Amino acid sequence: MASKNQPQPLGAVLSDLVDRYGYRERFDAARAVEAWPILAGEAIAGVTEQVWMRHGTLYVKVRSAPWRQQLQFQREAWRVRMNEHLGREVVDEVLFR
């Protein structure tokens, strides 16, 4: 961190505050949930009802069993795509319900 007399980029200051006050996990979870429809695309996002994250696991509720099964087969690929999109390892596992 730069000295108090040196200006710092706003992004660095905000990131430091998020870490300092213990909000990193919540912040990352919100980013992952918001990223799902972007990464999934219109067709897949259209068959999902709810997305949430808890303790490193991204949960995606799927409306139909055939879609759920297809997505479940690809869950590791979804995990990798999500973490690449987020720029760091945020999602440990993706579960389709």
Contacts in CASP RR format, 6 or more apart in sequence:
PFRMAT RR
TARGET T0000
AUTHOR 0000-0000-0000
METHOD contacts of the structure
MODEL  1
MASKNQPQPLGAVLSDLVDRYGYRERFDAARAVEAWPILAGEAIAGVTEQ
VWMRHGTLYVKVRSAPWRQQLQFQREAWRVRMNEHLGREVVDEVLFR
1 8 0 8 1.000
1 12 0 8 1.000
1 16 0 8 1.000
2 8 0 8 1.000
18 24 0 8 1.000
18 27 0 8 1.000
25 56 0 8 1.000
28 53 0 8 1.000
28 86 0 8 1.000
28 90 0 8 1.000
29 52 0 8 1.000
29 53 0 8 1.000
29 54 0 8 1.000
29 56 0 8 1.000
29 90 0 8 1.000
31 86 0 8 1.000
31 90 0 8 1.000
32 53 0 8 1.000
32 58 0 8 1.000
32 82 0 8 1.000
32 86 0 8 1.000
32 90 0 8 1.000
32 91 0 8 1.000
33 51 0 8 1.000
33 52 0 8 1.000
33 53 0 8 1.000
33 58 0 8 1.000
35 82 0 8 1.000
35 85 0 8 1.000
35 86 0 8 1.000
36 45 0 8 1.000
36 48 0 8 1.000
36 51 0 8 1.000
36 58 0 8 1.000
36 60 0 8 1.000
36 82 0 8 1.000
37 45 0 8 1.000
38 85 0 8 1.000
39 78 0 8 1.000
39 81 0 8 1.000
39 82 0 8 1.000
39 85 0 8 1.000
40 48 0 8 1.000
44 67 0 8 1.000
44 71 0 8 1.000
47 62 0 8 1.000
47 63 0 8 1.000
47 64 0 8 1.000
47 67 0 8 1.000
48 60 0 8 1.000
48 61 0 8 1.000
48 62 0 8 1.000
48 63 0 8 1.000
49 61 0 8 1.000
49 62 0 8 1.000
49 63 0 8 1.000
50 59 0 8 1.000
50 60 0 8 1.000
50 61 0 8 1.000
51 58 0 8 1.000
51 59 0 8 1.000
51 60 0 8 1.000
51 61 0 8 1.000
52 58 0 8 1.000
52 59 0 8 1.000
53 59 0 8 1.000
53 91 0 8 1.000
56 90 0 8 1.000
56 91 0 8 1.000
56 92 0 8 1.000
56 93 0 8 1.000
57 91 0 8 1.000
57 92 0 8 1.000
57 93 0 8 1.000
57 94 0 8 1.000
57 95 0 8 1.000
58 78 0 8 1.000
58 79 0 8 1.000
58 82 0 8 1.000
58 91 0 8 1.000
58 93 0 8 1.000
58 94 0 8 1.000
58 95 0 8 1.000
59 95 0 8 1.000
59 97 0 8 1.000
60 71 0 8 1.000
60 94 0 8 1.000
60 95 0 8 1.000
60 96 0 8 1.000
60 97 0 8 1.000
61 96 0 8 1.000
61 97 0 8 1.000
62 68 0 8 1.000
62 71 0 8 1.000
62 96 0 8 1.000
62 97 0 8 1.000
68 96 0 8 1.000
68 97 0 8 1.000
71 78 0 8 1.000
71 96 0 8 1.000
72 96 0 8 1.000
75 93 0 8 1.000
75 94 0 8 1.000
75 95 0 8 1.000
75 96 0 8 1.000
76 94 0 8 1.000
78 94 0 8 1.000
79 91 0 8 1.000
79 92 0 8 1.000
79 93 0 8 1.000
79 94 0 8 1.000
82 90 0 8 1.000
82 91 0 8 1.000
82 94 0 8 1.000
83 89 0 8 1.000
83 90 0 8 1.000
83 91 0 8 1.000
END
